[in-house]
Amino acid sequence: MKEVIFGVLLSAAPTLTLASGSPSSRLDCTITSNCTQAGKCVDASEAVSFTLTEKDVARHGEGTYEIAYGDLTTEAQNLTPYGPYMWVVGEDEINTMTVLGTTESDTANEFKIFATWSVMGIHVPEFGSVKFLNCEGNF
């Protein structure tokens, strides 16, 4: 049953509409821990906000999005209705965001999202990390 609810949530997720008319989702997140590729983790409390705007998206949510966070805006792919979102920064950095679960938020039309954000350095393998995210938004 949880899988069905999660699938329905993701297929209907983008609800905020920008001036351009493209549906968009916002996630306000806190990085709760940051782990190296060797598995060494440190507690964190860093804020990051993501905006995902639909570009070429199929009925169930898989497709191409524009992802924006910090000073970066780039193209991301959502591989299935359940994720993950994948994007490349520069020539050396592959990013993946995978939703681990959701719960209802205290704010109307929003959800709490629990996710991982992995960063892999192609030419600098020791650059890799996994960040654990607690987010809230209309995703």
C-alpha positions in Angstrom: 0.0 0.0 0.0 2.8 2.4 0.8 4.3 1.8 -2.7 1.0 2.7 -4.3 0.6 5.9 -2.2 4.2 6.9 -3.0 3.7 6.3 -6.7 0.6 8.4 -6.7 2.4 11.1 -4.8 5.3 11.2 -7.3 3.1 11.1 -10.4 1.1 14.1 -9.1 4.0 15.8 -7.4 4.8 18.9 -9.4 2.1 21.4 -8.3 3.7 24.8 -8.2 3.4 26.6 -11.5 6.0 29.3 -12.5 5.3 32.3 -14.7 6.4 30.3 -17.8 3.6 27.8 -17.2 5.8 24.8 -16.5 4.9 22.8 -13.4 7.5 23.1 -10.7 8.3 21.6 -7.3 10.1 23.1 -4.4 12.1 21.3 -1.7 13.6 23.1 1.3 16.1 20.7 2.8 18.5 20.3 5.6 21.6 18.1 5.1 21.6 16.1 8.3 24.8 14.2 7.7 27.5 14.1 5.1 29.4 10.8 4.4 32.6 10.2 2.4 32.9 7.4 -0.1 34.8 5.5 2.6 31.7 5.6 4.8 32.9 8.2 7.3 30.0 10.4 8.3 29.7 13.8 10.1 26.6 15.4 11.4 25.6 18.5 9.4 23.0 21.2 9.6 23.4 22.8 6.2 20.3 24.3 4.3 19.8 23.7 0.6 16.7 24.4 -1.5 15.9 22.7 -4.8 13.5 23.7 -7.5 12.5 21.1 -10.1 10.8 22.4 -13.2 9.3 20.1 -15.8 10.8 20.2 -19.3 9.9 16.9 -21.1 8.0 14.8 -18.6 5.9 11.7 -19.2 2.6 11.2 -17.5 4.0 9.4 -14.4 6.9 11.9 -13.8 9.8 10.3 -15.6 11.6 12.6 -18.0 13.7 15.8 -18.1 13.6 18.5 -15.5 15.5 21.7 -14.8 17.0 21.5 -11.3 18.1 24.6 -9.5 19.9 25.0 -6.2 22.4 27.5 -4.9 23.9 29.2 -7.9 23.5 26.2 -10.2 20.7 25.5 -12.8 21.1 22.5 -15.0 19.2 19.6 -16.6 18.2 16.5 -14.6 16.7 13.2 -15.6 14.1 11.4 -13.5 14.6 7.8 -14.6 11.3 6.2 -13.4 8.2 7.5 -11.7 10.0 6.7 -8.4 13.3 8.4 -9.2 16.2 8.8 -9.0 16.9 12.3 -10.3 20.3 12.4 -12.0 22.3 15.4 -13.2 25.9 16.4 -14.2 27.8 19.4 -12.9 30.8 20.4 -15.1 32.7 17.5 -16.6 33.5 15.6 -13.4 30.6 15.5 -11.1 27.6 13.2 -11.3 24.7 13.9 -8.8 21.9 11.6 -7.9 18.9 12.3 -5.6 16.9 9.4 -4.4 13.7 9.8 -2.4 13.7 7.3 0.5 10.2 8.1 1.9 7.6 10.7 2.5 5.2 11.7 5.2 2.5 14.4 5.4 3.7 17.9 6.5 2.0 20.2 9.0 1.7 22.7 6.1 -1.2 22.2 3.7 -0.3 20.7 0.3 3.3 19.9 1.4 5.1 16.8 2.3 8.2 15.8 4.3 10.7 14.1 2.1 13.6 12.0 3.2 16.3 11.5 0.5 19.9 10.9 -0.2 22.0 13.1 -2.5 25.1 11.4 -3.8 27.9 13.2 -5.6 30.5 11.2 -7.6 33.7 12.6 -9.0 34.5 11.0 -12.3 38.2 12.0 -12.4 38.6 12.5 -8.7 37.1 9.4 -7.0 37.9 10.6 -3.5 35.6 13.5 -4.1 32.5 11.3 -3.7 30.0 11.8 -0.9 26.5 10.9 0.2 24.3 13.5 2.0 21.2 12.6 3.9 18.4 15.1 3.4 15.3 16.0 5.4 13.1 18.2 3.2 9.7 19.8 3.1 7.9 21.1 0.1 5.3 20.5 -2.6 7.3 17.7 -4.3 
